[in-house]
């Protein structure tokens, strides 16, 4: 039987890229699961290695904050025993954006969550926000944010650069309606879970053409946990206690998403 993932996977990565991509050192994606295994959640700590991401007002690197927060979220998710959890990178290593998508696609992820803490020119702006994929950005600020995140591949080799606009348009069009709907539900759950516990950006559910969200059949969101350009956000994200609060809110959203997505007919139950 030819699955939808088998048909779409190579196209999501561009011609021949899926076959060429090899998991780099530091990627922690697990081997293919046995039948009936719990769903896999892939967490993607943004940036890494030669790409530091945003640099905070006191010198904190986004890549370190993203990895520390992803490791905390992995710990919380794994503790419940309901999911398998993998990180696209387990230490300070650079992985191209489409390579991150490839890790999730190759391992059959049920959810993909990319974790970031970017910077803005306006240092007064602070708060978490959640982004889904769209051909056009929801606002000018988000468009600029997507350009900065997508520019991470300036550190990559030539095979990952300069995707032709026509190919990029095809990639965006391949995202199925059910995947977009699943991503939107997850974004809605994330925003609702953050509210009251984690400061939020105005209009925190946004969208743009983020390369790292272009998996064709995996609901995916990009979470900005705050902005390294804001002294309050940077100071908070440096603290393990605050990162644990952010991770707990994300865990609640993931639990709620899977509860909503679960089939109503009786079936195998997950441990936990």
C-alpha positions as CSV (number, residue, x, y, z in Angstrom):
1,X,0.0,0.0,0.0
2,X,1.4,3.4,-0.9
3,X,0.8,5.9,1.9
4,X,0.3,9.6,1.6
5,X,3.6,10.1,3.4
6,X,5.4,8.0,0.9
7,X,3.9,10.1,-1.9
8,X,4.5,13.5,-0.3
9,X,7.8,13.1,1.6
10,X,10.3,13.6,-1.2
11,X,8.4,16.6,-2.6
12,X,8.4,18.4,0.7
13,X,12.2,18.4,0.8
14,X,12.7,19.3,-2.8
15,X,13.9,17.1,-5.6
16,X,16.3,14.4,-4.3
17,X,16.8,16.1,-1.0
18,X,15.2,13.4,1.1
19,X,17.5,10.8,-0.4
20,X,20.6,12.9,0.2
21,X,19.8,14.0,3.7
22,X,21.7,12.1,6.5
23,X,21.0,12.7,10.1
24,X,23.9,14.8,11.5
25,X,25.7,14.3,14.7
26,X,23.6,15.6,17.5
27,X,20.2,14.6,16.0
28,X,18.3,12.4,18.4
29,X,15.6,11.0,16.2
30,X,14.8,7.4,17.3
31,X,14.6,4.3,15.1
32,X,11.3,3.4,13.4
33,X,8.7,2.4,16.0
34,X,7.0,-1.0,16.4
35,X,3.4,-1.3,15.5
36,X,1.1,0.2,18.2
37,X,3.8,2.4,19.6
38,X,2.8,5.7,21.2
39,X,2.8,8.7,18.9
40,X,6.1,10.6,18.3
41,X,6.4,14.2,19.1
42,X,9.4,15.9,17.5
43,X,10.7,19.0,19.3
44,X,12.9,21.3,17.2
45,X,15.2,23.6,19.2
46,X,15.9,26.4,16.8
47,X,19.3,27.4,15.4
48,X,22.5,25.7,16.9
49,X,26.2,25.4,16.1
50,X,27.4,28.1,13.8
51,X,23.9,29.7,13.8
52,X,23.4,31.4,17.3
53,X,20.0,32.7,16.4
54,X,19.0,35.9,18.2
55,X,21.5,37.4,20.7
56,X,19.8,38.9,23.8
57,X,20.4,42.3,25.2
58,X,22.7,40.8,27.9
59,X,24.4,38.4,25.4
60,X,22.2,35.3,25.8
61,X,22.1,33.1,22.7
62,X,18.7,32.0,21.4
63,X,20.2,28.6,20.4
64,X,21.0,27.8,24.1
65,X,17.6,28.9,25.4
66,X,15.8,26.9,22.7
67,X,17.7,23.7,23.5
68,X,17.3,24.1,27.3
69,X,13.5,24.7,26.9
70,X,13.1,21.7,24.5
71,X,15.0,19.4,26.9
72,X,12.7,20.5,29.7
73,X,9.6,19.9,27.5
74,X,11.0,16.5,26.5
75,X,11.4,15.6,30.2
76,X,7.8,16.6,31.0
77,X,6.3,14.8,28.0
78,X,8.4,11.6,28.6
79,X,7.4,11.5,32.3
80,X,3.8,10.9,31.4
81,X,4.6,7.9,29.3
82,X,2.0,8.8,26.7
83,X,4.4,9.7,23.8
84,X,7.7,9.1,22.3
85,X,9.7,12.3,22.1
86,X,12.7,13.2,19.9
87,X,14.7,16.4,19.5
88,X,16.0,17.4,16.1
89,X,19.3,18.3,17.8
90,X,20.6,17.0,21.2
91,X,23.5,19.5,21.5
92,X,25.0,22.6,20.0
93,X,25.0,21.5,16.3
94,X,23.7,23.2,13.1
95,X,21.0,21.4,11.2
96,X,19.5,23.0,8.0
97,X,15.9,23.9,8.1
98,X,14.7,21.3,5.6
99,X,16.9,18.8,7.5
100,X,14.8,19.4,10.6
101,X,11.7,18.6,8.5
102,X,13.3,15.5,7.1
103,X,14.0,14.2,10.6
104,X,10.3,14.5,11.5
105,X,9.2,13.0,8.2
106,X,11.6,10.1,8.2
107,X,10.5,9.1,11.7
108,X,6.8,9.4,11.2
109,X,6.2,12.2,13.7
110,X,2.6,12.9,14.8
111,X,3.5,16.5,15.8
112,X,6.4,18.9,15.1
113,X,7.1,21.8,17.4
114,X,9.9,24.3,16.6
115,X,11.0,26.3,19.6
116,X,12.5,29.8,19.4
117,X,13.1,33.1,21.1
118,X,13.8,35.7,18.4
119,X,14.6,39.4,18.5
120,X,12.8,42.5,17.2
121,X,14.0,46.0,16.6
122,X,11.4,47.3,19.1
123,X,12.8,46.2,22.5
124,X,9.5,47.0,24.2
125,X,7.7,44.1,22.5
126,X,7.6,41.0,24.7
127,X,5.5,37.8,25.1
128,X,5.1,34.3,23.7
129,X,3.4,33.7,20.3
130,X,2.5,30.7,18.1
131,X,2.9,30.5,14.3
132,X,1.5,28.2,11.7
133,X,2.3,27.9,8.0
134,X,0.7,30.2,5.4
135,X,1.6,31.5,2.0
136,X,1.2,35.1,3.2
137,X,2.2,36.5,6.6
138,X,-0.6,37.6,9.0
139,X,1.2,40.9,9.6
140,X,4.4,42.8,8.8
141,X,6.1,41.9,12.1
142,X,5.5,38.2,11.4
143,X,6.7,38.5,7.8
144,X,10.0,40.0,9.1
145,X,10.2,37.2,11.7
146,X,9.8,34.5,9.1
147,X,12.5,36.1,6.9
148,X,14.9,36.0,9.8
149,X,14.1,32.4,10.8
150,X,14.2,31.2,7.1
151,X,17.6,33.0,6.7
152,X,19.1,30.3,9.1
153,X,20.0,28.4,5.9
154,X,22.6,30.9,5.0
155,X,24.8,28.7,7.2
156,X,24.0,25.6,5.1
157,X,25.7,24.0,2.2
158,X,24.7,24.8,-1.4
159,X,22.2,22.0,-1.7
160,X,19.9,23.7,0.8
161,X,20.1,27.2,-0.6
162,X,18.1,29.2,-3.1
163,X,15.0,27.1,-3.4
164,X,13.4,28.4,-6.6
165,X,10.2,30.4,-6.0
166,X,8.2,28.0,-8.1
167,X,9.3,25.1,-6.0
168,X,8.6,27.0,-2.8
169,X,5.1,27.6,-4.1
170,X,4.6,23.9,-4.8
171,X,5.8,23.0,-1.4
172,X,3.4,25.3,0.3
173,X,0.5,24.0,-1.9
174,X,1.3,20.4,-0.8
175,X,0.3,21.0,2.8
176,X,-3.0,19.2,3.0
177,X,-6.1,20.8,4.5
178,X,-6.2,18.3,7.4
179,X,-2.6,19.2,8.3
180,X,-3.4,22.9,8.2
181,X,-6.4,22.3,10.4
182,X,-4.4,20.2,12.8
183,X,-1.7,22.9,13.0
184,X,-4.4,25.5,13.7
185,X,-5.9,23.4,16.5
186,X,-2.5,23.0,18.1
187,X,-1.8,26.7,17.8
188,X,-5.1,27.5,19.4
189,X,-4.4,25.1,22.3
190,X,-0.9,26.5,22.8
191,X,-2.2,30.1,23.0
192,X,-5.0,29.1,25.4
193,X,-2.6,27.1,27.6
194,X,-0.1,30.0,27.8
195,X,-2.8,32.5,28.8
196,X,-2.6,33.4,32.5
197,X,0.8,31.6,33.0
198,X,3.1,33.0,30.3
199,X,3.1,36.6,29.0
200,X,1.6,36.7,25.5
201,X,2.3,38.9,22.5
202,X,-0.7,40.9,21.2
203,X,-2.6,38.7,18.7
204,X,-0.4,35.7,19.6
205,X,-1.8,33.3,17.0
206,X,0.0,34.3,13.7
207,X,1.1,32.7,10.4
208,X,3.7,33.0,7.7
209,X,5.8,31.0,5.3
210,X,8.2,29.4,7.7
211,X,10.3,26.8,5.9
212,X,10.6,24.6,9.0
213,X,6.8,24.2,9.1
214,X,6.5,22.7,5.6
215,X,6.0,19.0,6.5
216,X,3.1,18.0,4.3
217,X,1.4,15.6,6.6
218,X,2.6,16.5,10.1
219,X,0.7,19.2,12.1
220,X,3.4,21.8,12.9
221,X,3.8,25.0,14.8
222,X,6.6,27.4,15.6
223,X,6.6,28.7,19.2
224,X,8.3,32.0,20.0
225,X,8.7,31.7,23.8
226,X,9.5,35.4,24.0
227,X,11.9,37.9,22.5
228,X,15.6,38.0,23.3
229,X,15.5,41.7,22.4
230,X,13.3,42.4,25.4
231,X,15.1,42.6,28.8
232,X,12.2,41.0,30.7
233,X,11.8,38.1,28.3
234,X,15.5,37.5,28.1
235,X,15.9,37.5,31.9
236,X,12.9,35.1,32.3
237,X,14.1,32.7,29.6
238,X,17.5,32.5,31.3
239,X,15.7,31.0,34.4
240,X,15.0,27.2,34.6
241,X,11.8,27.9,36.6
242,X,10.3,30.0,33.8
243,X,11.3,27.6,31.1
244,X,9.6,24.9,33.1
245,X,6.4,27.0,33.2
246,X,6.6,27.5,29.4
247,X,7.2,23.7,28.9
248,X,4.3,22.9,31.2
249,X,1.9,25.1,29.2
250,X,3.1,23.5,26.0
251,X,2.7,20.0,27.5
252,X,-0.9,20.8,28.5
253,X,-1.6,22.0,24.9
254,X,-0.1,18.8,23.5
255,X,-2.2,16.6,25.8
256,X,-5.3,18.5,24.9
257,X,-4.5,18.2,21.1
258,X,-4.1,14.5,21.3
259,X,-7.2,14.1,23.4
260,X,-9.2,16.0,20.7
261,X,-7.6,14.0,17.9
262,X,-8.1,10.6,19.5
263,X,-10.6,8.4,17.7
264,X,-14.0,7.9,19.4
265,X,-14.1,4.2,18.6
266,X,-12.5,1.8,21.2
267,X,-8.8,1.1,20.5
268,X,-5.4,0.6,22.0
269,X,-4.9,2.9,25.0
270,X,-1.6,4.7,25.7
271,X,0.1,4.2,29.0
272,X,-0.1,7.1,31.4
